[in-house]
Amino acid sequence: MSKALENNVYKMRNEELIGLAKNRFLPANVQLAIAKFGYRRAHEYLTYNQGLDKKARDYLWSDECNKGYVLKAALLSYGHYTDDPSKYWDLYTRYSSAWSRSTWRMSQAFLVAIFTPPITRTATKEHHLTS
């Protein structure tokens, strides 16, 4: 089943991609296929996903997929790189001008991820998506 999903990601409508990206039980190969597909909102929903695979996570961080700071900040704020503190330093040094353009996003990446337990971040994310 997952191979069929992976092979047909390019045929899916936007709402189908978003629905899959939200699914925390989605296999890693399908997550990676969605990450490699160019639909930005699906990428955002993948960053919110608790079950995000490390390969898909690393691809979303990469400059091949994402040259800006928005998805990188989201990946940090939802706790996907708590095991790799160098990513925080990377975001801080490469995108220092983002502090003046998007203070709230950078604050979330650095402060919420550090001071908020993962369960609360999930509840905040759910609230963010529904409002």
SVG drawing of the C-alpha trace seen along z (x, -y; Angstrom):
<svg xmlns="http://www.w3.org/2000/svg" viewBox="-10 -44 37 46">
<polyline fill="none" stroke="black" stroke-width="0.4" points="0.0,0.0 2.7,-2.5 4.5,-1.9 1.4,-2.8 1.0,-6.0 4.7,-6.8 4.4,-6.3 1.3,-8.4 2.1,-11.4 2.5,-13.6 -1.1,-12.7 -2.6,-13.8 -4.7,-16.9 -3.5,-19.4 -6.0,-18.3 -4.9,-14.7 -1.3,-15.6 -2.2,-17.6 -4.2,-14.8 -1.3,-12.4 1.2,-14.9 -0.9,-15.1 -1.0,-11.4 1.6,-10.5 1.5,-6.8 2.5,-7.5 5.5,-5.3 8.9,-7.0 9.0,-6.5 5.7,-8.3 6.8,-11.1 9.9,-11.6 7.9,-11.5 5.7,-14.3 8.7,-16.2 10.3,-15.9 7.0,-17.1 7.0,-20.9 3.8,-21.7 4.8,-24.0 1.7,-23.6 2.3,-19.8 5.8,-20.5 4.5,-22.7 2.1,-19.9 5.0,-17.5 6.9,-19.7 3.9,-19.6 3.8,-15.8 5.0,-14.0 5.8,-10.9 8.1,-12.6 10.9,-10.3 14.5,-11.4 15.1,-11.1 12.1,-13.3 13.1,-15.7 16.6,-16.0 15.4,-16.5 13.0,-19.3 16.0,-21.0 18.2,-20.7 18.8,-23.6 17.7,-21.3 14.1,-21.5 14.2,-24.7 16.6,-27.6 14.8,-29.8 14.4,-29.9 10.6,-29.3 10.5,-25.5 13.8,-25.2 12.4,-27.3 9.2,-25.2 11.2,-22.0 13.1,-23.3 10.0,-24.7 8.2,-21.4 11.1,-19.5 12.4,-17.5 16.0,-18.4 16.2,-18.3 18.8,-15.6 21.0,-17.8 21.7,-21.2 24.0,-22.2 20.8,-22.9 19.9,-25.7 23.3,-27.3 23.1,-26.8 19.7,-28.6 21.0,-31.4 24.2,-32.0 22.8,-31.6 19.6,-33.6 20.5,-36.3 18.4,-38.8 15.3,-36.7 15.2,-38.1 14.3,-41.5 11.8,-40.2 10.1,-37.5 10.8,-37.9 7.9,-35.7 9.0,-32.8 12.6,-32.8 11.5,-33.2 9.3,-30.1 12.2,-28.2 14.5,-29.0 12.4,-29.5 9.3,-27.3 11.3,-24.2 13.6,-24.6 11.0,-25.5 7.9,-23.7 7.4,-19.9 6.5,-18.1 2.9,-17.4 2.2,-21.1 3.8,-21.9 1.5,-19.3 -1.6,-20.9 -0.4,-24.4 0.1,-23.1 -3.4,-21.6 -4.9,-24.9 -2.8,-26.7 -4.1,-24.5 -7.8,-24.8 -7.9,-28.5"/>
</svg>
